[in-house]
Amino acid sequence: MEPEAVRERLLKRREELRQRANDASAEARHEADPLSADFAEQVTQRENDDVLGAISSSARAELQQVEAALRRLAQGRYTTCAVCAGDIEPERLAAVPYTDKCRACAEGSRPQPGRGRVLG
Ligand SMILES: [Zn+2]
């Protein structure tokens, strides 16, 4: 893939993640939906806040990875494995655009979860 196309894709992903993190935080702060006076309802709202918090923190974690990938791209190190300095497989980058490890190194540590949809 062309570096410029990769950059476009990462920038687009970054926007989505920022949006998702911001939306989840705003909702968890009850900007549009103040805590209910009803205790049972509050419990439901707080459970929802936990979910929103998880969404927000996973979006932020991926956001950091996307930003790191953009930096590596700018430095010409985007396809270089951070662990073994070998080339990261193109199909791996297509599936996980923000990865900084080749398949062997990634599998040696922690497998990437199968989420993070590939964008058209
Ligand atoms: Zn490696």
Residues whose N, C-alpha, C, O or C-beta is under 5 A from the ligand:
A	BS01	ZN	C81 V83 C84 A85 G86 K101 C102 C105
